[in-house]
Structure formats: structure tokens, C-alpha cells
Amino acid sequence: MRLTIRSIVSVVAVSAVVVTAFAQQTNPRFYWLGRLSGGSESRALGVSENGTVVGWSLDGQGLRRAVIWYRNQQGVPGAPSALPMPQGGFQSIAYDASRGFRIDNARYSPVAVGAVQFSDGLWSAGFWAIGCWSTPYGEQCNDEIRWFSIPGLYSGYDHFARAVTHNNEYGGTPRIVGHTGDESFGGGLPFAWSGTTSQLSGSYGEAYAFGVSPEGSVIVGRVDRSPAYWLSPTQGPFPLPQNGPKAEARDASSDGNIIVGWQDTGVGTLPVQPCVWRKVNNQYFQQVLTLTGFQGKLNSVSADGKTAVGFRYRGSSSDPIRFRDAGNGQWNVDYLQQTYASLIGSGSLLFEATAISPNGRYIVGYGFNGATQRVEGFLLIVDCRIDGDVNQDGVVDDQDLLRVLFTFGSTGTRPEDLNGDGRVDDADLLVVLFNFGRRC
């Protein structure tokens, strides 16, 4: 290893740099995501832990198409790519995304969940992915992303897959959740799919599953007009406290101790308010979060339960909000339009934050792009960190390499120990080398 270190030092020493003290930087980035060719509008609805975005865009015929936005090695999202349309389908929508998961002898990656509308007018729930299967001759994979319909749902009804677990490519409980029926018209029945389809337990007139925790341990939604959660397809629904005629749970943290959503109190001129349900001593307590002079809803929460996003109503319009846990049961709110005004662009307006990634780094939603004069999806990278970026400046370069080399062999807690094993060694050097040139 000594020869390797010396040779690397001799190469990078030519471009010597001043190694400054370590400083934590978030380096936020903002991107308008564009639309399909000929389309007039797009919306970003879900984002995976690695920043892959899904949603929909109108196409040149004015039909809604499920799309995916990939990020390149520099972290910049490309133009939307329409997800494959199965035979007989003519409209589609993608609600959520995951890096991938395994079920039995099958591996799916990446995963976008949603629904396709077929020529009979009904929506069918499913997911898009590259599927791989273990065979006696080794693993065999599809050549490209394809549509997988979720079987075992009631025929003659609309079905929507709304959320998917994250971080399950090599563990956890892979699960897709959704519902029969459209929540705007009633008659919903919630389901979960983990290789087989199960209707969620309970006795109810109508119910919907809208979200699932990143590890798959908690499913959240609404039963009749009340917020509820399930601990598995056969455990629940369990009611969440509410103060008013209607409320919904939309998402949950990894441990299920934080659930977010909204409630309608039915009282006063501002009845709809964002809500957090916090679990303490195995009991949930409701917190109604205050938006002075406004109404609002929460759509999504990070895996650690410390950041939640949604929107507030502003007359006939809206703008995105972010609540962050300040400790002691208190939450601080900020308005993304104001916080990131310098990045969004002149004449542009943000309408709603629809999702936050489990690691809290990515927020997606939609708004009005002043440059194109269109409603488009957006990606906000609020915490730009890359493996190997020692000095957190948004790029893995010679400065990061030198930091590792000059501290090689050191022990203890330090930023150059990239894998957190208590020692700066060849493993940390490889992290930098394998990611060299990557940008946020």
C-alpha cells in the first residue's frame, strides 16, 4: 500500500492545493425538470433515496404519461423519459420511486409505482422496473424497464399503487401499497403487495393506503374520515387522534414514531391544517402545526422523522412548506419559495412540495417556471453530499484526495474516515477514487 500511496501523491502533487479546515456545507441545488416533447405541463410526485424522480407529464396529445427523471454523474437531472406503456394503455402516472427491492428470487431496480389507464377507462395498479430472476444458469434480467401489473385486485374497479418501501434492495420488508377506487369519489379499499397481494384488514365503509414507512413496517392512510395506520396487512387499522370531521395520514418515518398528514377541523375560516402524530410510550399524540393566517397539508416525511414537506394555501394558489423538528416537541417552518428564492429563478413560483427522500436530501414538487411559462416539476437538492466529498464542496476532486492522503493512518472520529470505522486507510482512499469527478 505504501507504493500506491506514494505514486498517488506524486500525481496529485502537481496540482497542489491548499487544504482548508473542514466545514459542513449543504450547497443546495435547484432544477426545473421540463416536460415531454410537445407537452404543456409536468409534475414531480416521488423521489428515491438516490435522487431519481418520478411523476407525470402531458404528452403532445395532451395525455398524461408517467415519467422518470434520471440524474447524471454530475447530479444534474436529464429530460423526462416516458415510462413504457403496456399494450392497451393510453394514460399513466407514477407516484413514488425506490432504488429497488428483492422479493424471493426476484430483484427489481429501479422501481416506480403508479397506475395505467386502459382502453376500458379503468386504472390498473403496478410498477415499472428492470426485473432480474435467479435461475439454474445464473441471474437473468430484462433488457429495459417494463411494466408489472399487481395481480389479485378486484376486477371492474380503478386501482392505484401510491407508495413503495425504500432501502429494501438487500433487506427490510419490500412492500407496495395503494387502494382501489378514487379518494375523490369514495369506495376505496386499501391493499399491500409483497410478491402477493393482500387487502388490509379492518371493517370500514371505505379506506385508503397512501404511504408506507421506508422499511415497510408501518402503512398509513385513512379509514372512512379518520386517519389510521397498519403494522402489517393483518394488523390494523389503528386510529390516530383527530380534532374535526376529517383527517388523513400520508407518510411515516422509518420507525413509525412520526406520521404526517392533515386534518379539517370544520371550524373557522382556516379549518385545514398540517398535522404530525408523534408516538410516545407506545401512544400517538397529535400536533396541529400552526401556519399563521394560512391553511396547509403535509405530504411526506424523511426517514428520521425530522423533516416534513407539504404546502400552504394562499388564496386560490399555494406554496410549499417545510417543517423541521426543533426538539422538545417543537417544529420550525420555512417557506421554500423564500428560502431558495435565489435559485428558483425570476418570475417563477413554487406551488407544492409533494415528497422528500428518505435521507432528507431531495425535495420534489411542481410550480410555475418563469423561463418557460409552464407548470413543471422541480427537484431541490437541499443537502448536497456525495460519497468521497470530504470537504463537502459538492465535488469529489484532488482536494478530497489530498485530505485522505495527508491523514492516512490517523485514528479517531474525523471527516477523512469516510466509512466510519475509526481509521483513515485504503478503504477510505478507494471511496474517493471510485467517486472521483462526481458532482452534486
C-alpha positions in Angstrom: 0.0 0.0 0.0 2.9 2.3 0.6 4.0 2.3 -3.0 0.4 3.1 -4.1 0.2 6.0 -1.7 3.4 7.5 -2.9 2.5 7.1 -6.5 -0.8 8.8 -6.0 0.8 11.6 -4.0 3.3 12.2 -6.8 0.5 12.5 -9.3 -1.8 14.9 -7.4 1.1 17.0 -6.0 1.5 18.5 -9.5 -1.8 20.3 -8.9 -1.1 21.2 -5.3 -3.9 22.9 -3.4 -4.3 24.5 0.0 -6.1 22.1 2.3 -8.5 24.2 4.3 -10.2 23.3 7.6 -13.2 21.0 7.3 -16.5 22.9 7.0 -20.0 21.4 6.7 -21.8 22.8 3.7 -25.2 22.0 2.3 -24.7 23.5 -1.2 -28.4 23.5 -2.3 -29.2 23.0 -5.9 -32.5 23.6 -7.7 -33.6 22.2 -11.1 -36.8 22.7 -13.2 -37.5 19.3 -14.7 -39.1 20.1 -18.0 -41.8 18.3 -19.9 -42.2 15.6 -22.6 -41.8 17.0 -26.1 -45.0 18.8 -27.1 -46.4 18.6 -23.6 -47.6 21.6 -21.7 -47.2 20.5 -18.0 -45.3 18.1 -15.7 -45.4 17.3 -12.0 -42.8 15.5 -9.9 -44.5 13.3 -7.3 -41.9 11.0 -5.8 -38.1 10.7 -5.3 -35.9 7.9 -4.3 -33.0 7.9 -1.8 -30.5 8.4 -4.7 -32.4 11.3 -6.2 -34.3 9.6 -9.1 -37.6 11.5 -9.6 -40.9 10.2 -11.0 -44.2 11.8 -11.8 -46.1 12.6 -14.9 -46.0 14.9 -17.9 -48.6 15.7 -20.6 -47.5 14.5 -24.0 -48.1 16.1 -27.4 -51.6 14.8 -27.5 -52.5 16.2 -24.0 -52.5 12.7 -22.4 -50.9 12.1 -19.0 -47.7 9.9 -19.2 -45.7 8.5 -16.3 -42.2 9.8 -16.5 -38.8 9.3 -14.8 -36.0 11.8 -14.4 -32.5 10.3 -14.0 -29.6 12.2 -12.7 -26.2 12.1 -14.4 -22.8 11.5 -12.7 -22.7 15.3 -12.0 -26.0 15.1 -10.3 -27.9 17.0 -12.9 -31.4 15.6 -13.9 -32.0 15.0 -17.6 -35.1 15.5 -19.6 -38.1 13.4 -18.6 -38.3 9.8 -20.1 -41.7 8.3 -20.6 -42.1 5.0 -18.8 -43.2 2.2 -21.0 -46.9 2.0 -21.8 -48.3 -1.6 -21.7 -50.4 -2.8 -24.6 -53.9 -1.3 -24.3 -52.9 1.6 -22.0 -53.2 5.2 -23.0 -52.5 7.2 -19.8 -50.3 6.6 -16.8 -49.0 8.2 -13.7 -46.0 7.4 -11.3 -46.5 8.3 -7.6 -43.3 7.1 -5.9 -39.8 5.8 -6.6 -37.3 3.4 -4.9 -33.8 2.4 -5.7 -35.0 -1.2 -5.8 -36.0 -4.3 -3.7 -35.8 -8.1 -3.6 -38.7 -10.5 -3.3 -37.9 -14.2 -3.1 -35.7 -15.0 -6.1 -36.5 -11.7 -8.0 -34.8 -8.4 -7.9 -36.3 -5.2 -9.2 -34.4 -2.0 -9.8 -35.2 0.9 -10.1 -38.8 0.9 -9.1 -41.5 3.4 -9.9 -45.0 2.7 -8.7 -48.3 4.1 -10.1 -51.1 3.2 -12.4 -52.0 2.8 -16.1 -55.4 3.7 -17.6 -56.5 1.2 -20.2 -58.9 1.5 -23.1 -61.9 0.3 -20.9 -61.3 3.5 -18.9 -60.1 1.7 -15.7 -56.8 2.4 -13.9 -54.6 -0.6 -13.1 -52.0 -0.5 -10.3 -48.5 -1.7 -10.8 -44.9 -0.7 -11.1 -42.1 -0.1 -13.6 -38.7 -1.8 -13.1 -35.9 -3.8 -14.6 -36.6 -7.3 -13.3 -34.0 -9.9 -12.6 -34.6 -13.6 -11.6 -32.3 -16.3 -10.2 -32.2 -19.4 -12.5 -30.1 -22.5 -12.5 -28.0 -20.8 -15.2 -27.4 -17.6 -13.2 -29.3 -14.3 -12.9 -31.4 -13.3 -15.9 -32.7 -9.7 -16.4 -35.0 -7.7 -18.6 -33.0 -5.6 -21.1 -35.0 -2.5 -20.2 -37.7 -1.1 -17.8 -41.1 -2.8 -18.2 -44.5 -2.6 -16.6 -45.5 -5.1 -13.9 -49.2 -5.2 -13.1 -50.1 -6.0 -9.5 -52.4 -9.1 -9.5 -55.2 -10.2 -7.2 -57.1 -6.9 -7.1 -60.9 -6.6 -7.6 -61.9 -6.5 -11.2 -64.1 -3.8 -12.6 -62.6 -1.1 -10.3 -59.8 1.5 -10.5 -56.6 0.6 -8.7 -53.7 2.9 -7.8 -50.3 2.0 -6.4 -49.3 5.0 -4.2 -46.1 4.3 -2.3 -43.2 1.9 -2.2 -40.7 1.0 0.5 -37.1 2.3 0.3 -33.8 0.8 1.2 -35.0 -2.7 0.5 -32.7 -3.8 -2.2 -30.8 -6.0 0.3 -33.1 -6.2 3.3 -36.2 -4.9 5.1 -39.7 -5.7 4.1 -40.3 -4.8 0.4 -43.9 -3.5 0.0 -46.1 -1.5 -2.4 -49.3 0.0 -1.0 -52.3 1.6 -2.6 -56.0 1.4 -2.9 -59.0 0.5 -5.0 -61.2 3.4 -6.0 -60.5 7.2 -6.3 -60.5 9.1 -3.0 -62.3 11.9 -4.7 -65.4 9.7 -5.2 -65.2 7.2 -2.4 -65.5 3.4 -2.2 -61.8 2.8 -1.6 -60.2 -0.5 -0.3 -56.5 -0.5 0.7 -54.0 -3.1 -0.4 -50.4 -4.1 0.1 -48.2 -6.2 -2.3 -45.1 -8.0 -1.3 -45.0 -10.7 -4.0 -48.6 -11.5 -3.2 -51.5 -9.0 -2.8 -53.3 -8.6 0.5 -56.3 -6.4 1.3 -55.5 -4.5 4.5 -57.5 -5.8 7.5 -60.4 -3.9 9.1 -64.1 -3.2 8.9 -64.8 0.0 7.1 -67.1 1.6 4.6 -64.1 2.9 2.6 -60.3 3.1 3.3 -57.1 4.2 1.5 -53.4 3.4 1.9 -51.4 6.5 0.9 -48.0 5.9 2.4 -45.6 3.3 3.8 -42.5 3.8 6.0 -39.1 3.3 4.3 -38.6 0.0 5.9 -42.1 -1.2 5.3 -43.1 -1.6 9.0 -46.0 1.0 9.0 -48.7 1.7 6.4 -50.7 4.9 6.7 -53.9 6.3 5.2 -57.5 6.9 6.0 -60.4 4.8 7.2 -63.7 6.4 6.4 -63.0 10.0 7.5 -60.3 9.3 10.1 -56.5 8.9 10.0 -55.2 5.4 10.6 -52.2 3.1 10.4 -51.5 -0.6 10.0 -48.4 -2.5 11.3 -48.9 -5.2 8.6 -51.7 -6.2 6.2 -53.3 -8.1 9.1 -52.6 -5.8 12.0 -54.8 -2.8 12.0 -56.3 -0.4 11.3 -55.3 1.6 14.4 -56.9 5.0 14.8 -54.9 8.2 15.1 -56.3 11.1 17.2 -58.1 13.8 15.4 -59.9 17.0 16.2 -62.5 17.5 13.5 -64.7 15.7 11.0 -61.9 14.5 8.6 -58.2 13.8 8.6 -55.6 11.8 6.7 -52.2 10.3 7.4 -49.9 10.5 4.3 -46.5 9.2 5.3 -44.4 7.8 8.2 -40.8 7.7 9.4 -38.7 4.5 9.3 -39.5 3.6 12.9 -43.2 4.7 12.6 -42.8 7.1 15.5 -43.7 10.1 13.3 -46.7 10.2 11.0 -47.6 13.2 9.0 -50.8 14.4 7.2 -53.5 16.9 7.7 -56.9 17.4 9.3 -60.0 19.5 8.6 -61.4 20.9 11.9 -64.5 22.2 10.2 -64.2 25.3 12.4 -63.4 28.9 11.5 -62.1 30.3 8.2 -58.9 28.2 8.2 -60.0 24.7 9.0 -57.4 22.6 7.1 -54.1 22.3 9.0 -50.9 20.2 8.7 -50.6 17.5 11.4 -47.9 15.4 13.0 -48.6 12.4 15.1 -45.8 11.6 17.4 -45.5 8.2 19.2 -44.6 8.5 22.9 -44.7 5.5 25.3 -46.5 3.5 22.6 -49.2 6.1 22.2 -49.7 8.6 19.4 -50.3 12.3 20.2 -51.5 14.7 17.6 -49.8 18.0 16.9 -51.6 20.6 14.8 -48.8 22.7 13.3 -49.6 26.4 13.0 -49.5 28.4 9.8 -50.4 31.8 10.9 -53.2 33.1 8.6 -53.0 30.1 6.3 -54.2 26.6 5.7 -52.0 23.7 4.7 -51.2 20.0 4.4 -48.2 17.7 4.9 -47.4 15.1 2.2 -44.1 13.4 3.1 -41.6 13.0 5.9 -37.9 11.9 6.0 -36.9 8.5 7.3 -35.6 10.0 10.6 -38.9 11.9 11.1 -37.1 15.2 11.4 -38.2 17.0 8.2 -41.7 17.1 6.7 -42.9 18.8 3.5 -46.2 19.9 2.0 -47.9 23.1 1.1 -50.0 26.0 2.4 -53.0 27.5 0.7 -52.6 31.1 -0.4 -56.0 32.3 -1.7 -56.5 30.4 -5.0 -52.9 29.3 -5.1 -50.4 27.6 -2.8 -46.7 27.4 -2.0 -44.5 24.6 -0.5 -43.7 24.4 3.2 -41.1 22.5 5.2 -41.3 21.7 8.9 -38.2 20.7 10.8 -38.0 19.2 14.2 -36.5 21.7 16.6 -36.6 19.4 19.6 -38.8 19.4 22.7 -41.8 18.7 20.5 -41.5 21.9 18.6 -41.3 22.3 14.8 -39.9 25.2 12.8 -41.5 26.1 9.5 -39.9 27.7 6.4 -41.3 28.5 3.0 -39.3 27.1 0.1 -40.2 30.0 -2.2 -38.5 32.4 0.2 -35.6 30.2 1.4 -34.4 29.3 -2.1 -35.6 32.4 -4.0 -32.1 33.0 -5.4 -32.1 29.5 -7.0 -35.6 29.3 -8.3 -35.4 32.0 -11.0 -37.0 35.3 -11.8 -40.8 35.1 -12.3 -41.0 31.5 -11.1 -43.4 30.3 -8.4 -43.4 27.0 -6.4 -46.8 25.5 -5.7 -46.4 22.3 -3.7 -43.7 20.0 -2.2 -45.0 16.5 -2.9 -42.3 14.4 -1.5 -39.0 14.3 0.4 -36.5 11.5 0.0 -35.9 9.2 3.0 -32.4 10.7 3.6 -33.9 14.2 3.5 -31.5 15.4 0.7 -34.1 15.7 -2.1 -37.4 17.6 -2.2 -39.7 17.4 -5.3 -42.9 19.1 -6.3 -44.2 21.4 -9.0 -44.6 25.1 -9.8 -44.6 27.7 -12.5 -41.3 28.0 -14.4 -40.9 31.7 -15.3 -38.4 30.9 -18.0 -40.7 28.5 -20.0 -44.0 30.0 -18.8 -45.2 26.5 -18.0 -46.1 24.4 -14.9 -43.3 22.0 -14.4 -41.9 19.6 -11.8 -38.9 20.6 -9.8 -36.0 18.9 -7.9 -34.5 20.7 -4.9 -31.3 19.2 -3.5 -31.2 20.7 0.0 -28.3 18.7 1.3 -25.7 18.0 -1.4 -23.4 15.2 -0.1 -21.5 12.7 -2.2 -19.5 9.7 -1.1 -15.9 10.8 -1.1 -16.6 14.5 -0.8 -14.5 15.1 2.3 -14.7 18.9 2.4 -18.4 18.9 1.4 -18.0 21.4 -1.5 -20.2 19.4 -3.9 -17.5 17.7 -5.9 -15.1 14.8 -5.4 -11.7 16.1 -6.5 -8.0 16.4 -5.7 -8.8 18.4 -2.5 -10.7 15.4 -1.1 -7.9 13.0 -2.2 -5.2 15.1 -0.5 -7.3 15.2 2.7 -7.3 11.4 2.9 -3.7 11.1 1.9 -2.3 13.6 4.4 -4.3 12.0 7.3 -3.6 8.4 6.1 -3.2 6.1 9.2 -4.9 8.5 11.6 -7.4 7.2 14.0 -10.5 8.6 15.8 -13.5 10.5 14.6 -12.6 12.7 11.6 -14.1 13.6 8.3 -11.5 11.8 6.3 -12.7 8.5 7.8 -15.3 8.1 5.1 -16.6 4.6 6.1 -16.7 5.4 9.8 -14.5 2.5 11.0 -12.3 4.8 13.2 -9.2 4.7 10.9 -8.2 6.6 7.7 -6.9 3.8 5.5 -7.1 2.3 2.0 -10.8 1.7 2.3 -11.4 5.5 2.6 -9.0 6.2 -0.2 -10.9 3.8 -2.5 -14.2 5.7 -1.7 -12.6 8.9 -3.0 -11.1 7.2 -6.1 -14.3 5.4 -7.1 -16.2 8.6 -6.9 -13.6 11.0 -8.3 -15.1 13.6 -10.5 -18.7 13.2 -9.3 -20.6 16.4 -8.6 -23.8 17.1 -6.7 
